[in-house]
Amino acid sequence: MNKALELSGIALVALAVSACAQQKLAPSVGMANPASVYCGEIGGQVRMERTPQGQEGICVLPNGTEMEEWTLYRKDHPAK
């Protein structure tokens, strides 16, 4: 009886450990936001703003012009 109880305990511990080991974090892509990168390439700086819809990146260009970063990116990179 003690052997059966001991084996059951070992099996439960092994099951618990294997279940924990299978939980993996999603791999990070490691890719920068293309619109933010483009803003910097043309001399601008990105400023993050909170809006009712969430966060929005604003590209502040050297001449003082401010434009949402994806709007700027799409303007200068039209779909082919």
Gaussian input, Z-matrix of N, CA and C with variables (Angstrom, degrees):
# hf/3-21g

backbone

0 1
 N
 C     1     B1
 C     2     B2     1     A1
 N     3     B3     2     A2     1     D1
 C     4     B4     3     A3     2     D2
 C     5     B5     4     A4     3     D3
 N     6     B6     5     A5     4     D4
 C     7     B7     6     A6     5     D5
 C     8     B8     7     A7     6     D6
 N     9     B9     8     A8     7     D7
 C    10    B10     9     A9     8     D8
 C    11    B11    10    A10     9     D9
 N    12    B12    11    A11    10    D10
 C    13    B13    12    A12    11    D11
 C    14    B14    13    A13    12    D12
 N    15    B15    14    A14    13    D13
 C    16    B16    15    A15    14    D14
 C    17    B17    16    A16    15    D15
 N    18    B18    17    A17    16    D16
 C    19    B19    18    A18    17    D17
 C    20    B20    19    A19    18    D18
 N    21    B21    20    A20    19    D19
 C    22    B22    21    A21    20    D20
 C    23    B23    22    A22    21    D21
 N    24    B24    23    A23    22    D22
 C    25    B25    24    A24    23    D23
 C    26    B26    25    A25    24    D24
 N    27    B27    26    A26    25    D25
 C    28    B28    27    A27    26    D26
 C    29    B29    28    A28    27    D27
 N    30    B30    29    A29    28    D28
 C    31    B31    30    A30    29    D29
 C    32    B32    31    A31    30    D30
 N    33    B33    32    A32    31    D31
 C    34    B34    33    A33    32    D32
 C    35    B35    34    A34    33    D33
 N    36    B36    35    A35    34    D34
 C    37    B37    36    A36    35    D35
 C    38    B38    37    A37    36    D36
 N    39    B39    38    A38    37    D37
 C    40    B40    39    A39    38    D38
 C    41    B41    40    A40    39    D39
 N    42    B42    41    A41    40    D40
 C    43    B43    42    A42    41    D41
 C    44    B44    43    A43    42    D42
 N    45    B45    44    A44    43    D43
 C    46    B46    45    A45    44    D44
 C    47    B47    46    A46    45    D45
 N    48    B48    47    A47    46    D46
 C    49    B49    48    A48    47    D47
 C    50    B50    49    A49    48    D48
 N    51    B51    50    A50    49    D49
 C    52    B52    51    A51    50    D50
 C    53    B53    52    A52    51    D51
 N    54    B54    53    A53    52    D52
 C    55    B55    54    A54    53    D53
 C    56    B56    55    A55    54    D54
 N    57    B57    56    A56    55    D55
 C    58    B58    57    A57    56    D56
 C    59    B59    58    A58    57    D57
 N    60    B60    59    A59    58    D58
 C    61    B61    60    A60    59    D59
 C    62    B62    61    A61    60    D60
 N    63    B63    62    A62    61    D61
 C    64    B64    63    A63    62    D62
 C    65    B65    64    A64    63    D63
 N    66    B66    65    A65    64    D64
 C    67    B67    66    A66    65    D65
 C    68    B68    67    A67    66    D66
 N    69    B69    68    A68    67    D67
 C    70    B70    69    A69    68    D68
 C    71    B71    70    A70    69    D69
 N    72    B72    71    A71    70    D70
 C    73    B73    72    A72    71    D71
 C    74    B74    73    A73    72    D72
 N    75    B75    74    A74    73    D73
 C    76    B76    75    A75    74    D74
 C    77    B77    76    A76    75    D75
 N    78    B78    77    A77    76    D76
 C    79    B79    78    A78    77    D77
 C    80    B80    79    A79    78    D78
 N    81    B81    80    A80    79    D79
 C    82    B82    81    A81    80    D80
 C    83    B83    82    A82    81    D81
 N    84    B84    83    A83    82    D82
 C    85    B85    84    A84    83    D83
 C    86    B86    85    A85    84    D84
 N    87    B87    86    A86    85    D85
 C    88    B88    87    A87    86    D86
 C    89    B89    88    A88    87    D87
 N    90    B90    89    A89    88    D88
 C    91    B91    90    A90    89    D89
 C    92    B92    91    A91    90    D90
 N    93    B93    92    A92    91    D91
 C    94    B94    93    A93    92    D92
 C    95    B95    94    A94    93    D93
 N    96    B96    95    A95    94    D94
 C    97    B97    96    A96    95    D95
 C    98    B98    97    A97    96    D96
 N    99    B99    98    A98    97    D97
 C   100   B100    99    A99    98    D98
 C   101   B101   100   A100    99    D99
 N   102   B102   101   A101   100   D100
 C   103   B103   102   A102   101   D101
 C   104   B104   103   A103   102   D102
 N   105   B105   104   A104   103   D103
 C   106   B106   105   A105   104   D104
 C   107   B107   106   A106   105   D105
 N   108   B108   107   A107   106   D106
 C   109   B109   108   A108   107   D107
 C   110   B110   109   A109   108   D108
 N   111   B111   110   A110   109   D109
 C   112   B112   111   A111   110   D110
 C   113   B113   112   A112   111   D111
 N   114   B114   113   A113   112   D112
 C   115   B115   114   A114   113   D113
 C   116   B116   115   A115   114   D114
 N   117   B117   116   A116   115   D115
 C   118   B118   117   A117   116   D116
 C   119   B119   118   A118   117   D117
 N   120   B120   119   A119   118   D118
 C   121   B121   120   A120   119   D119
 C   122   B122   121   A121   120   D120
 N   123   B123   122   A122   121   D121
 C   124   B124   123   A123   122   D122
 C   125   B125   124   A124   123   D123
 N   126   B126   125   A125   124   D124
 C   127   B127   126   A126   125   D125
 C   128   B128   127   A127   126   D126
 N   129   B129   128   A128   127   D127
 C   130   B130   129   A129   128   D128
 C   131   B131   130   A130   129   D129
 N   132   B132   131   A131   130   D130
 C   133   B133   132   A132   131   D131
 C   134   B134   133   A133   132   D132
 N   135   B135   134   A134   133   D133
 C   136   B136   135   A135   134   D134
 C   137   B137   136   A136   135   D135
 N   138   B138   137   A137   136   D136
 C   139   B139   138   A138   137   D137
 C   140   B140   139   A139   138   D138
 N   141   B141   140   A140   139   D139
 C   142   B142   141   A141   140   D140
 C   143   B143   142   A142   141   D141
 N   144   B144   143   A143   142   D142
 C   145   B145   144   A144   143   D143
 C   146   B146   145   A145   144   D144
 N   147   B147   146   A146   145   D145
 C   148   B148   147   A147   146   D146
 C   149   B149   148   A148   147   D147
 N   150   B150   149   A149   148   D148
 C   151   B151   150   A150   149   D149
 C   152   B152   151   A151   150   D150
 N   153   B153   152   A152   151   D151
 C   154   B154   153   A153   152   D152
 C   155   B155   154   A154   153   D153
 N   156   B156   155   A155   154   D154
 C   157   B157   156   A156   155   D155
 C   158   B158   157   A157   156   D156
 N   159   B159   158   A158   157   D157
 C   160   B160   159   A159   158   D158
 C   161   B161   160   A160   159   D159
 N   162   B162   161   A161   160   D160
 C   163   B163   162   A162   161   D161
 C   164   B164   163   A163   162   D162
 N   165   B165   164   A164   163   D163
 C   166   B166   165   A165   164   D164
 C   167   B167   166   A166   165   D165
 N   168   B168   167   A167   166   D166
 C   169   B169   168   A168   167   D167
 C   170   B170   169   A169   168   D168
 N   171   B171   170   A170   169   D169
 C   172   B172   171   A171   170   D170
 C   173   B173   172   A172   171   D171
 N   174   B174   173   A173   172   D172
 C   175   B175   174   A174   173   D173
 C   176   B176   175   A175   174   D174
 N   177   B177   176   A176   175   D175
 C   178   B178   177   A177   176   D176
 C   179   B179   178   A178   177   D177
 N   180   B180   179   A179   178   D178
 C   181   B181   180   A180   179   D179
 C   182   B182   181   A181   180   D180
 N   183   B183   182   A182   181   D181
 C   184   B184   183   A183   182   D182
 C   185   B185   184   A184   183   D183
 N   186   B186   185   A185   184   D184
 C   187   B187   186   A186   185   D185
 C   188   B188   187   A187   186   D186
 N   189   B189   188   A188   187   D187
 C   190   B190   189   A189   188   D188
 C   191   B191   190   A190   189   D189
 N   192   B192   191   A191   190   D190
 C   193   B193   192   A192   191   D191
 C   194   B194   193   A193   192   D192
 N   195   B195   194   A194   193   D193
 C   196   B196   195   A195   194   D194
 C   197   B197   196   A196   195   D195
 N   198   B198   197   A197   196   D196
 C   199   B199   198   A198   197   D197
 C   200   B200   199   A199   198   D198
 N   201   B201   200   A200   199   D199
 C   202   B202   201   A201   200   D200
 C   203   B203   202   A202   201   D201
 N   204   B204   203   A203   202   D202
 C   205   B205   204   A204   203   D203
 C   206   B206   205   A205   204   D204
 N   207   B207   206   A206   205   D205
 C   208   B208   207   A207   206   D206
 C   209   B209   208   A208   207   D207
 N   210   B210   209   A209   208   D208
 C   211   B211   210   A210   209   D209
 C   212   B212   211   A211   210   D210
 N   213   B213   212   A212   211   D211
 C   214   B214   213   A213   212   D212
 C   215   B215   214   A214   213   D213
 N   216   B216   215   A215   214   D214
 C   217   B217   216   A216   215   D215
 C   218   B218   217   A217   216   D216
 N   219   B219   218   A218   217   D217
 C   220   B220   219   A219   218   D218
 C   221   B221   220   A220   219   D219
 N   222   B222   221   A221   220   D220
 C   223   B223   222   A222   221   D221
 C   224   B224   223   A223   222   D222
 N   225   B225   224   A224   223   D223
 C   226   B226   225   A225   224   D224
 C   227   B227   226   A226   225   D225
 N   228   B228   227   A227   226   D226
 C   229   B229   228   A228   227   D227
 C   230   B230   229   A229   228   D228
 N   231   B231   230   A230   229   D229
 C   232   B232   231   A231   230   D230
 C   233   B233   232   A232   231   D231
 N   234   B234   233   A233   232   D232
 C   235   B235   234   A234   233   D233
 C   236   B236   235   A235   234   D234
 N   237   B237   236   A236   235   D235
 C   238   B238   237   A237   236   D236
 C   239   B239   238   A238   237   D237

   B1=1.4442
   B2=1.5360
   B3=1.3296
   B4=1.4563
   B5=1.5192
   B6=1.3436
   B7=1.4712
   B8=1.5219
   B9=1.3347
   B10=1.4613
   B11=1.5210
   B12=1.3079
   B13=1.4568
   B14=1.5281
   B15=1.3088
   B16=1.4601
   B17=1.5249
   B18=1.3268
   B19=1.4675
   B20=1.5253
   B21=1.3313
   B22=1.4652
   B23=1.5266
   B24=1.3221
   B25=1.4643
   B26=1.5127
   B27=1.3187
   B28=1.4664
   B29=1.5239
   B30=1.3269
   B31=1.4637
   B32=1.5240
   B33=1.3303
   B34=1.4654
   B35=1.5282
   B36=1.3156
   B37=1.4632
   B38=1.5250
   B39=1.3248
   B40=1.4660
   B41=1.5217
   B42=1.3217
   B43=1.4609
   B44=1.5300
   B45=1.3274
   B46=1.4633
   B47=1.5298
   B48=1.3188
   B49=1.4660
   B50=1.5232
   B51=1.3134
   B52=1.4667
   B53=1.5178
   B54=1.3304
   B55=1.4650
   B56=1.5225
   B57=1.3122
   B58=1.4686
   B59=1.5255
   B60=1.2954
   B61=1.4616
   B62=1.5197
   B63=1.3261
   B64=1.4574
   B65=1.5203
   B66=1.3253
   B67=1.4536
   B68=1.5169
   B69=1.3111
   B70=1.4613
   B71=1.5191
   B72=1.3032
   B73=1.4523
   B74=1.5212
   B75=1.3142
   B76=1.4566
   B77=1.5217
   B78=1.3185
   B79=1.4634
   B80=1.5218
   B81=1.3187
   B82=1.4540
   B83=1.5283
   B84=1.3015
   B85=1.4586
   B86=1.5209
   B87=1.3138
   B88=1.4525
   B89=1.5161
   B90=1.3158
   B91=1.4596
   B92=1.5302
   B93=1.3117
   B94=1.4595
   B95=1.5236
   B96=1.3185
   B97=1.4568
   B98=1.5365
   B99=1.3347
   B100=1.4722
   B101=1.5281
   B102=1.3323
   B103=1.4611
   B104=1.5281
   B105=1.3225
   B106=1.4687
   B107=1.5235
   B108=1.3224
   B109=1.4670
   B110=1.5243
   B111=1.3328
   B112=1.4644
   B113=1.5308
   B114=1.3286
   B115=1.4675
   B116=1.5249
   B117=1.3169
   B118=1.4619
   B119=1.5135
   B120=1.3303
   B121=1.4707
   B122=1.5192
   B123=1.3366
   B124=1.4673
   B125=1.5326
   B126=1.3353
   B127=1.4568
   B128=1.5150
   B129=1.3127
   B130=1.4597
   B131=1.5172
   B132=1.3169
   B133=1.4619
   B134=1.5203
   B135=1.3350
   B136=1.4600
   B137=1.5203
   B138=1.3250
   B139=1.4602
   B140=1.5274
   B141=1.3197
   B142=1.4596
   B143=1.5224
   B144=1.3526
   B145=1.4636
   B146=1.5187
   B147=1.3251
   B148=1.4650
   B149=1.5262
   B150=1.3146
   B151=1.4592
   B152=1.5270
   B153=1.3256
   B154=1.4713
   B155=1.5386
   B156=1.3258
   B157=1.4630
   B158=1.5267
   B159=1.3230
   B160=1.4664
   B161=1.5233
   B162=1.3213
   B163=1.4644
   B164=1.5167
   B165=1.3177
   B166=1.4627
   B167=1.5224
   B168=1.3227
   B169=1.4542
   B170=1.5169
   B171=1.3080
   B172=1.4676
   B173=1.5204
   B174=1.3271
   B175=1.4561
   B176=1.5271
   B177=1.3314
   B178=1.4630
   B179=1.5233
   B180=1.3272
   B181=1.4632
   B182=1.5278
   B183=1.3336
   B184=1.4750
   B185=1.5293
   B186=1.3400
   B187=1.4668
   B188=1.5275
   B189=1.3504
   B190=1.4616
   B191=1.5165
   B192=1.3278
   B193=1.4610
   B194=1.5213
   B195=1.3365
   B196=1.4542
   B197=1.5199
   B198=1.3256
   B199=1.4589
   B200=1.5220
   B201=1.3156
   B202=1.4602
   B203=1.5189
   B204=1.3308
   B205=1.4691
   B206=1.5255
   B207=1.3345
   B208=1.4675
   B209=1.5268
   B210=1.3264
   B211=1.4683
   B212=1.5243
   B213=1.3320
   B214=1.4662
   B215=1.5247
   B216=1.3182
   B217=1.4691
   B218=1.5295
   B219=1.3235
   B220=1.4804
   B221=1.5251
   B222=1.3425
   B223=1.4718
   B224=1.5238
   B225=1.3305
   B226=1.4625
   B227=1.5230
   B228=1.3277
   B229=1.4731
   B230=1.5270
   B231=1.3424
   B232=1.4706
   B233=1.5331
   B234=1.3320
   B235=1.4733
   B236=1.5187
   B237=1.3198
   B238=1.4746
   B239=1.5024
   A1=110.94
   A2=116.64
   A3=120.31
   A4=111.33
   A5=117.88
   A6=121.42
   A7=110.18
   A8=116.97
   A9=121.27
   A10=110.29
   A11=117.59
   A12=121.95
   A13=110.69
   A14=116.89
   A15=122.08
   A16=111.00
   A17=117.27
   A18=121.08
   A19=111.11
   A20=117.04
   A21=120.45
   A22=110.33
   A23=116.36
   A24=120.47
   A25=112.04
   A26=116.62
   A27=121.10
   A28=110.23
   A29=116.75
   A30=120.81
   A31=110.64
   A32=117.48
   A33=120.51
   A34=111.80
   A35=116.90
   A36=120.62
   A37=110.17
   A38=116.92
   A39=120.81
   A40=110.80
   A41=117.40
   A42=121.73
   A43=110.47
   A44=116.38
   A45=120.36
   A46=111.38
   A47=116.71
   A48=120.84
   A49=110.81
   A50=117.75
   A51=119.91
   A52=111.04
   A53=117.90
   A54=120.52
   A55=110.42
   A56=117.46
   A57=121.23
   A58=111.18
   A59=117.30
   A60=121.56
   A61=111.94
   A62=118.23
   A63=120.83
   A64=112.81
   A65=117.83
   A66=120.17
   A67=108.78
   A68=115.81
   A69=120.78
   A70=109.25
   A71=115.51
   A72=120.67
   A73=109.36
   A74=115.32
   A75=119.49
   A76=108.60
   A77=117.78
   A78=119.42
   A79=110.36
   A80=116.52
   A81=119.67
   A82=108.69
   A83=114.97
   A84=120.48
   A85=110.57
   A86=117.48
   A87=121.22
   A88=113.25
   A89=116.24
   A90=120.73
   A91=108.90
   A92=116.82
   A93=121.43
   A94=110.57
   A95=115.67
   A96=122.28
   A97=107.97
   A98=118.70
   A99=120.84
   A100=113.32
   A101=117.51
   A102=120.01
   A103=110.69
   A104=117.23
   A105=120.86
   A106=110.79
   A107=116.18
   A108=120.69
   A109=109.78
   A110=117.24
   A111=121.11
   A112=110.66
   A113=116.43
   A114=120.20
   A115=110.23
   A116=117.22
   A117=121.34
   A118=112.85
   A119=116.69
   A120=120.71
   A121=112.33
   A122=116.82
   A123=119.20
   A124=111.61
   A125=116.36
   A126=121.15
   A127=115.71
   A128=117.30
   A129=120.13
   A130=112.74
   A131=114.24
   A132=121.58
   A133=108.27
   A134=116.28
   A135=120.87
   A136=109.48
   A137=114.56
   A138=121.79
   A139=106.97
   A140=116.97
   A141=120.76
   A142=109.39
   A143=115.85
   A144=122.02
   A145=109.06
   A146=115.55
   A147=120.47
   A148=108.03
   A149=115.86
   A150=121.99
   A151=107.24
   A152=118.05
   A153=119.20
   A154=112.29
   A155=117.53
   A156=121.43
   A157=112.68
   A158=118.13
   A159=121.15
   A160=110.28
   A161=116.73
   A162=120.47
   A163=110.30
   A164=114.85
   A165=121.25
   A166=108.37
   A167=116.46
   A168=121.37
   A169=110.54
   A170=116.44
   A171=122.42
   A172=107.52
   A173=116.27
   A174=121.18
   A175=107.65
   A176=115.97
   A177=121.80
   A178=106.32
   A179=115.51
   A180=121.83
   A181=111.00
   A182=117.71
   A183=121.20
   A184=113.93
   A185=117.70
   A186=120.17
   A187=112.38
   A188=117.57
   A189=121.28
   A190=114.50
   A191=116.89
   A192=120.42
   A193=109.74
   A194=116.51
   A195=122.05
   A196=108.75
   A197=116.32
   A198=121.16
   A199=108.83
   A200=116.54
   A201=120.72
   A202=107.16
   A203=117.40
   A204=121.18
   A205=113.56
   A206=119.00
   A207=119.66
   A208=111.42
   A209=117.58
   A210=120.33
   A211=109.43
   A212=117.01
   A213=121.93
   A214=110.81
   A215=116.30
   A216=120.72
   A217=110.61
   A218=116.81
   A219=120.06
   A220=111.70
   A221=116.82
   A222=120.25
   A223=110.10
   A224=116.07
   A225=120.95
   A226=113.66
   A227=117.83
   A228=123.11
   A229=109.28
   A230=117.55
   A231=118.96
   A232=111.43
   A233=114.76
   A234=119.99
   A235=109.30
   A236=115.60
   A237=119.90
   A238=110.93
   D1=-43.67
   D2=178.85
   D3=-64.34
   D4=-36.69
   D5=177.99
   D6=-62.87
   D7=-44.02
   D8=-179.49
   D9=-64.15
   D10=-42.01
   D11=178.55
   D12=-65.58
   D13=-41.49
   D14=178.28
   D15=-63.61
   D16=-45.01
   D17=178.72
   D18=-65.11
   D19=-38.15
   D20=177.61
   D21=-63.56
   D22=-41.66
   D23=178.51
   D24=-63.57
   D25=-42.95
   D26=178.45
   D27=-63.53
   D28=-41.15
   D29=179.78
   D30=-63.94
   D31=-41.58
   D32=179.12
   D33=-65.12
   D34=-41.54
   D35=178.00
   D36=-63.85
   D37=-43.99
   D38=179.34
   D39=-62.47
   D40=-40.19
   D41=178.97
   D42=-65.01
   D43=-43.68
   D44=-179.89
   D45=-63.83
   D46=-42.53
   D47=-179.93
   D48=-66.24
   D49=-41.29
   D50=-179.18
   D51=-68.59
   D52=-33.77
   D53=178.17
   D54=-66.48
   D55=-39.22
   D56=179.12
   D57=-69.03
   D58=-36.29
   D59=-177.01
   D60=-69.26
   D61=-22.34
   D62=-176.33
   D63=-83.23
   D64=-13.55
   D65=179.60
   D66=-80.47
   D67=111.89
   D68=-178.49
   D69=-119.55
   D70=149.08
   D71=175.48
   D72=-76.63
   D73=147.49
   D74=176.54
   D75=-64.81
   D76=138.07
   D77=179.30
   D78=-67.06
   D79=140.31
   D80=177.81
   D81=-79.87
   D82=145.00
   D83=-177.37
   D84=-74.39
   D85=-37.02
   D86=178.82
   D87=72.21
   D88=27.89
   D89=-177.69
   D90=-113.70
   D91=132.01
   D92=179.46
   D93=-74.68
   D94=156.74
   D95=176.42
   D96=-67.23
   D97=117.25
   D98=-177.32
   D99=-58.70
   D100=-35.05
   D101=-179.64
   D102=-68.54
   D103=-38.53
   D104=177.60
   D105=-67.71
   D106=-41.53
   D107=178.57
   D108=-62.07
   D109=-45.05
   D110=-179.64
   D111=-61.26
   D112=-42.18
   D113=178.46
   D114=-55.46
   D115=-46.36
   D116=178.90
   D117=-66.27
   D118=-36.85
   D119=-179.16
   D120=-63.34
   D121=-31.45
   D122=-178.96
   D123=-96.10
   D124=14.39
   D125=173.92
   D126=93.07
   D127=4.79
   D128=-179.66
   D129=-89.00
   D130=174.09
   D131=175.30
   D132=-129.57
   D133=138.86
   D134=-179.33
   D135=-89.61
   D136=132.10
   D137=174.30
   D138=-119.48
   D139=127.55
   D140=179.92
   D141=-88.79
   D142=135.74
   D143=178.24
   D144=-127.62
   D145=143.87
   D146=173.95
   D147=-88.06
   D148=133.33
   D149=176.44
   D150=-127.44
   D151=169.24
   D152=176.18
   D153=-58.81
   D154=-24.73
   D155=179.96
   D156=-87.28
   D157=-8.94
   D158=-177.42
   D159=131.86
   D160=-153.23
   D161=178.82
   D162=-90.17
   D163=145.92
   D164=-178.99
   D165=-135.00
   D166=135.42
   D167=177.63
   D168=-91.66
   D169=126.11
   D170=178.20
   D171=-109.85
   D172=125.95
   D173=176.68
   D174=-91.02
   D175=119.97
   D176=177.22
   D177=-100.83
   D178=109.81
   D179=-176.34
   D180=-80.57
   D181=160.78
   D182=-178.45
   D183=-55.64
   D184=-29.52
   D185=-179.47
   D186=-84.88
   D187=3.80
   D188=178.14
   D189=95.74
   D190=-11.45
   D191=178.04
   D192=-63.06
   D193=137.10
   D194=176.96
   D195=-118.66
   D196=131.43
   D197=-179.04
   D198=-147.15
   D199=141.64
   D200=175.90
   D201=-55.97
   D202=133.08
   D203=-169.38
   D204=-60.26
   D205=-39.54
   D206=-179.89
   D207=-72.63
   D208=-31.63
   D209=175.71
   D210=-63.42
   D211=-44.57
   D212=177.55
   D213=-62.07
   D214=-46.50
   D215=-178.30
   D216=-60.53
   D217=-46.43
   D218=-178.90
   D219=-67.97
   D220=-32.72
   D221=178.26
   D222=-63.45
   D223=-41.92
   D224=-176.84
   D225=-90.57
   D226=-8.58
   D227=178.38
   D228=-132.11
   D229=68.51
   D230=-178.27
   D231=-63.83
   D232=151.54
   D233=177.63
   D234=-63.13
   D235=143.59
   D236=-178.04
   D237=-88.68

